[in-house]
């Protein structure tokens, strides 16, 4: 018996669905789709200010990788990786993910390959998702370090795994953070955020 692939679009926001059905679905263009605890979350494509910040983050990691070959195995943006959490029925696409180890063998590594470092740029209206939901999910899936770059607050919140909890470090504008996972990498929140968004 042939199976029908489900098509998901903006009208499906808030609709319950299993992780398996979500992974196998086709998605209408123009929006971003994640699965949060078994519920479809549809968001608008982030604005240009957000995109420029993500671009600066990506560039930071690309430059680091060129200067330090062999440290980063894979760097990915939201459309280039996914974190599947079968136990939590979630499927996430972080703004940046850094993998230090190679992927496990097989066709689709996303259920078994966990990034060491995940970065989310906090969007207005997405604070609960980034600060609470993803904080719990990334800890549970095995992420070693989770950065929340908040342009509104102009700061970086660094969460480092300490067993089964996060240790928090707030990095305000005007200061810098040295990443122990990527020796020699120093980041400054104000440089990553760039000039305040023009209204």
Buried (B, 14 or more C-beta within 10 A) or exposed (E): EEEEEEEBBBEBBEEEBEBEEBBEBEBEEEBBBBBBEBBBBBBEEBEEBBEBBBEBBBEBBEEBBEEEEEBBBBBBBBEEBBBBBEEBBBBBBBBBBBBBEEEEEEEEBBBEBBBBBBBBBBBEEBBEBBBEBBBBBBBEBEBBBBBBBBBEBBBBBBBBBEEEEBEEEEBEBEEEBEBEBBEEBEBBBBEBBEEEBEE
